[in-house]
Structure formats: C-alpha cells, structure tokens
Amino acid sequence: GRSCILVSIKGQTVMLDCGMHVGYKDHRRFPDFTPLLKSGQRLEKTISCVLITHFHLDHSAALPYFTEQIGYNGPILMSAPTRAICPSLLEDYRRVMSNRMHAKDMYTPRMID
C-alpha cells in the first residue's frame, strides 16, 4: 500500500489519504506528487483538502513529507482518534526507519508536529 487518491467533484479536488509504502527505504515509499507540481500553482489551489481515513502508515505516513517537503499548507481532515494516534505512530516509524533501517530522506521529528 501507499494509499493516495485524488477525487475531483464539482470543481473541488480532495486527496484521500497520504500513505507510505513501508516496503521501500528510498523515495519510492512516497506517493509520486510530480503531477501535482507540474501546474506551477500552489498546491492549495489544486487540492481543496486532504482527508486521512485512518492512522495506518499506508494511509497517513507520507503526510509530513507532503506538508513539509512538498509544501502543502491547506486543510487536513481526520477523525479525533486518528489525530491522537498519528503523531506517535509517525515518530515511531521515523525512528525505526532512520536508526535501524538507515532509510534516506526521512522526515524529522519537527515535521511530525
């Protein structure tokens, strides 16, 4: 998995999930955001909001990368339980991938906040 789906309805585009493929240690673990960047517009003009369906890594773990490195600064919606669990889960994943798996291009703890 690496769930990240764009749905356009009546002029609005919603990104459903922003997940990471946990089987890769390099850039392939992130969704390919290149098509979103080709227009040259700010991402907030292209994407109305990001909706995270649940806290599993394949649905939420690319969110810090998308916001902090790709530059999305628009609304992010998720349930209260997902919002409560996500930061701890993302930090644990970041720590394991950075320290034990020596993954490249991981986000920092500050990017998770």
Z-matrix of the N, CA and C atoms (Angstrom, degrees):
N
C 1 1.409
C 2 1.514 1 115.23
N 3 1.225 2 113.91 1 159.05
C 4 1.462 3 127.09 2 175.70
C 5 1.515 4 103.41 3 -174.92
N 6 1.307 5 114.56 4 62.82
C 7 1.455 6 120.54 5 -172.94
C 8 1.527 7 111.02 6 -67.29
N 9 1.319 8 115.12 7 122.43
C 10 1.461 9 122.06 8 177.65
C 11 1.529 10 106.63 9 -163.96
N 12 1.315 11 115.48 10 101.01
C 13 1.462 12 121.08 11 -172.63
C 14 1.522 13 109.55 12 -122.93
N 15 1.319 14 116.40 13 132.86
C 16 1.466 15 121.20 14 174.56
C 17 1.517 16 108.79 15 -98.87
N 18 1.329 17 115.59 16 128.83
C 19 1.455 18 122.03 17 178.33
C 20 1.521 19 107.51 18 -123.12
N 21 1.334 20 116.25 19 125.24
C 22 1.466 21 121.01 20 178.36
C 23 1.520 22 109.72 21 -111.42
N 24 1.335 23 115.46 22 126.88
C 25 1.459 24 122.11 23 178.93
C 26 1.520 25 108.30 24 -140.29
N 27 1.330 26 116.26 25 123.48
C 28 1.464 27 122.10 26 175.91
C 29 1.527 28 112.75 27 50.15
N 30 1.304 29 116.64 28 47.05
C 31 1.454 30 121.32 29 175.15
C 32 1.518 31 115.42 30 81.14
N 33 1.314 32 117.89 31 1.55
C 34 1.461 33 122.30 32 178.27
C 35 1.529 34 109.05 33 -112.09
N 36 1.319 35 116.75 34 137.51
C 37 1.448 36 120.82 35 177.77
C 38 1.522 37 109.02 36 -117.82
N 39 1.319 38 115.66 37 124.32
C 40 1.458 39 122.64 38 -179.93
C 41 1.524 40 108.15 39 -113.87
N 42 1.332 41 115.71 40 134.58
C 43 1.456 42 120.36 41 172.46
C 44 1.519 43 107.29 42 -93.75
N 45 1.335 44 115.72 43 117.14
C 46 1.455 45 121.14 44 176.17
C 47 1.520 46 107.78 45 -91.39
N 48 1.306 47 116.57 46 109.93
C 49 1.453 48 125.29 47 179.11
C 50 1.519 49 112.36 48 70.87
N 51 1.303 50 114.16 49 157.97
C 52 1.466 51 122.09 50 179.93
C 53 1.528 52 105.93 51 -147.37
N 54 1.333 53 114.38 52 68.32
C 55 1.453 54 121.12 53 -170.95
C 56 1.509 55 114.47 54 -93.20
N 57 1.318 56 113.58 55 170.26
C 58 1.457 57 122.03 56 -177.84
C 59 1.522 58 108.65 57 -123.72
N 60 1.328 59 116.10 58 144.25
C 61 1.461 60 121.45 59 174.89
C 62 1.520 61 106.87 60 -84.86
N 63 1.308 62 117.23 61 109.49
C 64 1.462 63 120.67 62 -173.46
C 65 1.525 64 113.21 63 -75.88
N 66 1.311 65 117.87 64 -4.81
C 67 1.461 66 121.10 65 179.35
C 68 1.518 67 114.23 66 -82.86
N 69 1.318 68 118.45 67 -10.23
C 70 1.469 69 122.26 68 -179.29
C 71 1.521 70 110.55 69 -109.83
N 72 1.328 71 116.11 70 150.73
C 73 1.465 72 121.66 71 177.58
C 74 1.526 73 111.81 72 -107.89
N 75 1.317 74 117.94 73 -2.18
C 76 1.463 75 121.19 74 -176.90
C 77 1.531 76 110.09 75 -118.39
N 78 1.329 77 116.47 76 -163.60
C 79 1.474 78 121.71 77 -175.89
C 80 1.525 79 114.02 78 -57.72
N 81 1.325 80 118.31 79 -20.95
C 82 1.465 81 121.13 80 -178.62
C 83 1.522 82 112.60 81 -66.82
N 84 1.322 83 117.55 82 -14.56
C 85 1.467 84 119.01 83 178.91
C 86 1.527 85 111.94 84 -72.32
N 87 1.349 86 117.39 85 -22.05
C 88 1.463 87 121.75 86 179.79
C 89 1.524 88 110.96 87 -89.52
N 90 1.326 89 118.08 88 150.00
C 91 1.472 90 119.78 89 171.29
C 92 1.530 91 109.89 90 -60.30
N 93 1.295 92 116.54 91 155.01
C 94 1.472 93 120.79 92 176.69
C 95 1.524 94 108.62 93 -83.78
N 96 1.326 95 115.27 94 104.14
C 97 1.463 96 120.67 95 -179.06
C 98 1.525 97 112.17 96 -90.30
N 99 1.316 98 118.65 97 2.72
C 100 1.463 99 122.73 98 -176.80
C 101 1.532 100 113.11 99 -52.83
N 102 1.335 101 119.59 100 -46.23
C 103 1.472 102 118.70 101 -179.68
C 104 1.532 103 113.25 102 -58.70
N 105 1.320 104 117.62 103 -31.79
C 106 1.468 105 120.78 104 179.32
C 107 1.523 106 111.99 105 -71.09
N 108 1.315 107 116.64 106 -26.98
C 109 1.457 108 120.94 107 -176.13
C 110 1.523 109 112.95 108 -89.03
N 111 1.319 110 117.30 109 -15.62
C 112 1.466 111 121.33 110 -175.92
C 113 1.521 112 113.87 111 -64.76
N 114 1.325 113 117.23 112 -28.24
C 115 1.463 114 119.45 113 -176.24
C 116 1.523 115 112.04 114 -69.64
N 117 1.341 116 116.55 115 -21.86
C 118 1.457 117 119.96 116 -178.47
C 119 1.520 118 112.97 117 81.68
N 120 1.323 119 117.29 118 -5.26
C 121 1.466 120 121.46 119 178.21
C 122 1.526 121 110.24 120 -84.09
N 123 1.319 122 115.24 121 159.21
C 124 1.461 123 119.17 122 172.19
C 125 1.528 124 107.97 123 -61.04
N 126 1.310 125 116.75 124 143.28
C 127 1.458 126 120.51 125 -178.40
C 128 1.525 127 112.87 126 -58.39
N 129 1.336 128 116.96 127 -31.58
C 130 1.460 129 120.35 128 -179.74
C 131 1.527 130 111.95 129 -66.15
N 132 1.332 131 117.46 130 -21.09
C 133 1.473 132 121.19 131 175.58
C 134 1.521 133 110.55 132 -78.12
N 135 1.329 134 116.28 133 -25.92
C 136 1.464 135 121.95 134 -177.93
C 137 1.520 136 112.18 135 -92.07
N 138 1.342 137 116.53 136 -39.73
C 139 1.464 138 122.16 137 -175.63
C 140 1.532 139 109.36 138 -113.47
N 141 1.321 140 116.60 139 123.10
C 142 1.461 141 121.70 140 -179.63
C 143 1.527 142 111.66 141 -71.59
N 144 1.331 143 116.59 142 -39.68
C 145 1.459 144 121.05 143 177.59
C 146 1.523 145 109.72 144 -167.26
N 147 1.314 146 115.12 145 165.00
C 148 1.462 147 122.23 146 172.51
C 149 1.523 148 106.38 147 -110.94
N 150 1.318 149 116.29 148 131.09
C 151 1.454 150 122.26 149 178.84
C 152 1.527 151 108.52 150 -117.11
N 153 1.330 152 116.00 151 111.54
C 154 1.466 153 121.19 152 178.43
C 155 1.526 154 107.16 153 -91.13
N 156 1.326 155 116.60 154 119.15
C 157 1.461 156 120.61 155 -174.72
C 158 1.522 157 113.12 156 -75.43
N 159 1.345 158 117.01 157 -35.56
C 160 1.465 159 120.74 158 177.25
C 161 1.522 160 109.17 159 -164.57
N 162 1.322 161 117.00 160 171.39
C 163 1.459 162 122.35 161 -167.33
C 164 1.523 163 115.60 162 -82.35
N 165 1.300 164 121.40 163 -3.16
C 166 1.461 165 120.88 164 179.98
C 167 1.529 166 110.49 165 -57.22
N 168 1.327 167 115.87 166 144.89
C 169 1.463 168 121.01 167 -174.63
C 170 1.524 169 112.80 168 -58.40
N 171 1.321 170 117.29 169 -36.39
C 172 1.460 171 118.92 170 -179.52
C 173 1.525 172 112.56 171 -73.04
N 174 1.330 173 116.89 172 0.61
C 175 1.461 174 122.06 173 176.25
C 176 1.523 175 113.48 174 -120.79
N 177 1.346 176 117.61 175 -13.85
C 178 1.463 177 119.25 176 -174.27
C 179 1.526 178 115.88 177 -136.66
N 180 1.305 179 119.31 178 -15.24
C 181 1.470 180 121.07 179 -167.87
C 182 1.524 181 115.52 180 -72.16
N 183 1.321 182 119.31 181 -15.47
C 184 1.470 183 120.39 182 177.44
C 185 1.526 184 111.92 183 -90.22
N 186 1.313 185 117.17 184 -0.57
C 187 1.464 186 120.43 185 -177.53
C 188 1.537 187 112.97 186 -59.85
N 189 1.347 188 120.56 187 -46.08
C 190 1.470 189 119.00 188 177.05
C 191 1.533 190 112.81 189 -61.07
N 192 1.304 191 116.90 190 -36.39
C 193 1.467 192 120.89 191 177.44
C 194 1.533 193 109.85 192 -65.48
N 195 1.324 194 116.44 193 -44.21
C 196 1.463 195 121.32 194 -178.30
C 197 1.527 196 111.82 195 -64.31
N 198 1.323 197 116.99 196 -40.04
C 199 1.462 198 119.44 197 -177.92
C 200 1.527 199 112.34 198 -81.46
N 201 1.307 200 117.55 199 -44.63
C 202 1.465 201 120.68 200 -172.06
C 203 1.522 202 114.54 201 -87.96
N 204 1.330 203 117.77 202 -31.62
C 205 1.462 204 118.94 203 -178.63
C 206 1.518 205 112.91 204 -104.74
N 207 1.310 206 116.96 205 -38.48
C 208 1.467 207 119.80 206 178.03
C 209 1.527 208 110.01 207 -81.35
N 210 1.339 209 117.76 208 -33.06
C 211 1.453 210 120.34 209 171.81
C 212 1.513 211 117.60 210 106.81
N 213 1.327 212 118.35 211 13.41
C 214 1.467 213 119.62 212 177.55
C 215 1.522 214 109.90 213 -69.07
N 216 1.338 215 116.17 214 132.33
C 217 1.466 216 121.16 215 -177.86
C 218 1.533 217 111.40 216 -132.14
N 219 1.325 218 116.66 217 23.53
C 220 1.456 219 120.37 218 -178.15
C 221 1.518 220 112.57 219 -95.31
N 222 1.323 221 116.74 220 -170.32
C 223 1.465 222 121.81 221 -178.02
C 224 1.531 223 112.47 222 -64.48
N 225 1.329 224 115.03 223 140.07
C 226 1.464 225 122.69 224 174.91
C 227 1.523 226 106.41 225 -127.34
N 228 1.314 227 116.01 226 121.69
C 229 1.460 228 121.78 227 -175.99
C 230 1.524 229 110.43 228 -113.85
N 231 1.334 230 116.08 229 139.38
C 232 1.461 231 122.07 230 175.07
C 233 1.520 232 107.67 231 -162.48
N 234 1.300 233 116.68 232 163.26
C 235 1.469 234 120.44 233 179.04
C 236 1.526 235 110.09 234 -69.81
N 237 1.313 236 116.40 235 162.39
C 238 1.459 237 121.57 236 178.73
C 239 1.534 238 111.98 237 -60.56
N 240 1.343 239 119.71 238 -43.10
C 241 1.466 240 118.76 239 177.29
C 242 1.535 241 112.74 240 -62.89
N 243 1.313 242 117.17 241 -39.07
C 244 1.466 243 120.17 242 178.46
C 245 1.519 244 109.74 243 -65.70
N 246 1.316 245 117.74 244 -43.57
C 247 1.470 246 121.50 245 178.14
C 248 1.533 247 111.15 246 -61.45
N 249 1.322 248 117.40 247 -34.36
C 250 1.465 249 121.19 248 -179.46
C 251 1.528 250 112.40 249 -73.69
N 252 1.316 251 117.40 250 -37.16
C 253 1.466 252 121.85 251 -174.68
C 254 1.523 253 113.07 252 -87.92
N 255 1.310 254 117.78 253 -33.76
C 256 1.470 255 122.54 254 -173.19
C 257 1.533 256 114.71 255 -51.68
N 258 1.318 257 120.65 256 -51.36
C 259 1.471 258 119.08 257 -176.63
C 260 1.533 259 113.75 258 -57.28
N 261 1.322 260 117.43 259 -42.41
C 262 1.466 261 120.74 260 179.24
C 263 1.520 262 111.28 261 -66.54
N 264 1.311 263 115.92 262 -43.21
C 265 1.462 264 120.64 263 179.75
C 266 1.533 265 111.08 264 -64.26
N 267 1.332 266 116.93 265 -43.26
C 268 1.464 267 121.05 266 179.33
C 269 1.525 268 111.78 267 -65.64
N 270 1.324 269 117.13 268 -40.70
C 271 1.466 270 120.23 269 178.45
C 272 1.521 271 111.18 270 -65.88
N 273 1.313 272 117.84 271 -40.65
C 274 1.461 273 121.14 272 177.84
C 275 1.532 274 110.37 273 -62.90
N 276 1.317 275 116.58 274 -46.00
C 277 1.461 276 120.95 275 178.51
C 278 1.533 277 110.91 276 -61.80
N 279 1.332 278 117.26 277 -43.95
C 280 1.467 279 121.51 278 179.23
C 281 1.529 280 110.66 279 -60.34
N 282 1.308 281 116.44 280 -44.56
C 283 1.461 282 121.06 281 -178.54
C 284 1.532 283 111.35 282 -64.48
N 285 1.307 284 117.49 283 -46.04
C 286 1.468 285 121.11 284 178.96
C 287 1.522 286 110.69 285 -62.89
N 288 1.320 287 117.09 286 -47.55
C 289 1.466 288 120.06 287 -177.25
C 290 1.530 289 111.74 288 -66.79
N 291 1.311 290 117.94 289 -37.82
C 292 1.463 291 121.01 290 -178.78
C 293 1.520 292 112.28 291 -75.39
N 294 1.324 293 116.69 292 -47.05
C 295 1.460 294 120.79 293 -173.05
C 296 1.516 295 114.26 294 -84.01
N 297 1.298 296 117.11 295 -42.22
C 298 1.467 297 120.00 296 -175.12
C 299 1.517 298 113.73 297 -96.24
N 300 1.324 299 116.01 298 -37.32
C 301 1.462 300 119.61 299 -174.85
C 302 1.528 301 112.51 300 -98.87
N 303 1.325 302 117.45 301 -7.76
C 304 1.463 303 123.37 302 179.17
C 305 1.532 304 112.34 303 54.55
N 306 1.321 305 115.06 304 40.33
C 307 1.466 306 120.42 305 178.90
C 308 1.523 307 109.74 306 -68.73
N 309 1.316 308 115.39 307 147.25
C 310 1.461 309 121.65 308 179.17
C 311 1.522 310 109.81 309 -97.11
N 312 1.328 311 115.22 310 156.17
C 313 1.464 312 122.55 311 174.61
C 314 1.523 313 113.98 312 61.82
N 315 1.326 314 116.85 313 29.62
C 316 1.466 315 118.39 314 176.55
C 317 1.523 316 109.41 315 -75.05
N 318 1.301 317 115.99 316 153.52
C 319 1.454 318 119.95 317 175.44
C 320 1.531 319 109.41 318 -75.27
N 321 1.311 320 116.03 319 166.04
C 322 1.462 321 122.01 320 -178.36
C 323 1.532 322 110.11 321 -97.21
N 324 1.341 323 117.89 322 165.00
C 325 1.475 324 119.01 323 177.27
C 326 1.527 325 112.04 324 -58.54
N 327 1.316 326 118.04 325 -35.47
C 328 1.467 327 121.68 326 179.07
C 329 1.518 328 112.14 327 -63.05
N 330 1.322 329 117.70 328 -31.86
C 331 1.465 330 121.53 329 -179.74
C 332 1.528 331 111.97 330 -70.52
N 333 1.321 332 117.34 331 -20.65
C 334 1.460 333 121.53 332 -178.23
C 335 1.521 334 111.62 333 -77.91
N 336 1.312 335 117.35 334 -32.12
C 337 1.481 336 120.95 335 -176.29
C 338 1.486 337 113.91 336 -60.07
